[in-house]
């Protein structure tokens, strides 16, 4: 792999807050090693926005949430090209579900990696992945894991990727293995600090010890229930936010389509006005030509009468 692309792959895995320091340190290392061109290339790498970092992080750490979306894009294009409307509708519903899941995963991953991903940033993540679904070049950009900024798609024009990727022509980033949050020790399953487990002796525990143990068990159960309910509430809130982000995205897409149709309607109205003017001109011309023809007919009839009288006089003179 190209040394600059390798360095960029490592740097864009950093949290945005630590990007500048890490980039400068890598550039200094390259310069000290006599690799001045590499050092200059590293220094030119731009710091990613939080939303762009979130997309990069998803590609690296939650590849299973991103790849189905990119695969779905290929299937949607195939269905559109073949005119399979039922498949397009079904894939459209699947796309919305996958986008909502990805937006939720971005916020959860940000919390796990210590980079808060706001609701607005999550919407940008969803817009970028939506663009990757409909545009092959945008999908390739997402796969690099080197996004500097996010982007969106109107659904009509090609996605604007100018300055979106840190290195033009970079290949797909290699996903990294990340331990899932569920594999971490659960607080509810640990003993409280300062407490020491006791083993009942042959004569059994005292009443006070039994009451204390029962009280601890109840407290642990209550804590476990509270944590589960809190997690469910958090997930419900994230799902609601993801659904809202999806609706916001659909509203923006609909607005863009509305504006496009309004422009086309205006162009058609202007063309209709032009045609109406041309039609009026042809009507005026037709009326004028009818009058000229009638005058010509009258002139021809008068000339014919004169010619007839002339022939009559000529015949008489011959006699």
C-alpha positions, 0 to 999 in steps of 0.5 A: 500500500502507498505510504501516504494512503497507509498513514491516512488510513491510520489518521482517519481512524483517530477521533477528530479531537486528536487528529491534528496532533496525530497528523503533525506527529506522523509528519514530523516522523516522516520528515525526520526519516528523510521522507519530505514528500511523504511528510508534506502529503501527511501535513496536507490531510484535512481534519474530518468533520464529526459526521464524516468521522462517524461514517469512517468509523462505521466503515471500520468498526460496523462494516456489517451495518454499512455493506448491506446498504451499499449492496442494496444500492446495486440491487436498486439500480439493477431493479430500476434498469430492469423496470421492476417497480415492485422490487424498487418499492420493496428495496426502498422500504428496506433502504429506509430501515437500513439507513435508520439502523446505520444512523443509530449505530453511528451515535452508539459507536460515537459514544463507545469511542468517546466522540459524541455524535449529535442528532444533526451529525447523525442526519448528515451520516444518513444523508451520506449513506443515502447518497452512497446507495444511489451513486456508485462514486459516492459508495466508493468514497464511503468505502475508503474510510477517508471522508473529510466531509459528508455529502448528499444526493438530489436523486437526479444529479451526480453527487458532488464529491469534490474535496470529500475524500482525503486522497483521490483514488484511495482504495477501500479501507480494511474493517477492524475487529471491534469488541461489541459492547455486549462483551464488556463486563456488566456492572450489575454482575459485579460485587459492590466495592468494599464488600467481601464474599462470605462462604457459609460455614457448617453451622449456616449463616446468621439471621443478620447475614441472611437479611443482608444477603437477601437485601443485596440480592434485591438491590442487584435485581432492582439495579438490573431491572432499572438498567434494562429499562434505561437501556430500552428507553435509550434505544427507543429514543435513538429509534425515534431520532433515527426515524426523525432523521429519515423523515427529514431526509425524505422531506429534503429529497421531496423538496429537491424534487418539487423544486426541480418540477417547478423549474420544469413547469416554468420552462414549459410555461415559457415554451407555451407562451412562445408557442401561443405567440407563434400560433397567434402570428400564424392566425394573423398571417392566415387571415391576411393570406385569405384576404389576398387570395380573395382579392386575387380571385376577384382580379382573376374573374374581372380579367376573365370577363375582360378577356371574354368581351375582347374575344367577342369583339374580335369575333365580330370584326372577323365576321 
